[in-house]
Amino acid sequence: KQRAMLMLDVATADRQEGVNQRDTVRVDEAFRLAAEALATGRRYNSERIIQRSRRFRRGYAGPVTANVHAFDQRLRATLP
């Protein structure tokens, strides 16, 4: 679980840097990493990881790439 939280921290930093540099590849990779963390959160039913994943997504309003879309689908699957 701690690894997933660390992955979300790294993904957040990468996403912010990607947005600042207008680097959609970096943003896309950040969402891929966040999706891995979210999968771990779902596997362990960790509300803390899922909530952090939601905050990660709320922090991004840029273009929807393939990995952003995939992340959104996984995040929607966590809703009751």
Residue pairs with C-beta under 8 A, 6 or more apart in sequence:
1 40
1 41
1 44
1 46
1 48
1 49
3 40
4 36
4 37
4 38
4 40
4 41
4 46
4 49
5 37
5 48
5 49
5 52
7 33
7 34
7 36
7 37
7 40
8 34
8 37
8 49
8 52
8 53
8 56
10 33
11 30
11 31
11 33
11 34
11 37
11 56
12 30
12 34
12 56
12 59
14 26
14 27
14 29
14 30
14 33
15 26
15 27
15 30
15 31
15 34
15 56
15 59
15 60
16 59
17 23
17 26
18 24
18 25
18 26
18 27
18 29
18 30
19 27
19 60
19 62
24 62
24 63
24 65
27 60
27 62
27 65
27 68
28 65
28 66
28 67
28 68
29 67
31 60
31 65
31 67
31 68
31 70
31 71
32 67
32 70
32 71
34 53
34 56
34 57
34 71
35 67
35 70
35 71
35 74
37 49
37 52
37 53
38 49
38 50
38 53
38 71
38 74
38 75
38 78
39 74
40 46
40 49
41 48
41 49
41 50
41 52
41 53
41 78
42 50
42 74
42 77
42 78
50 78
53 75
53 78
54 75
57 71
57 72
57 75
60 68
64 72
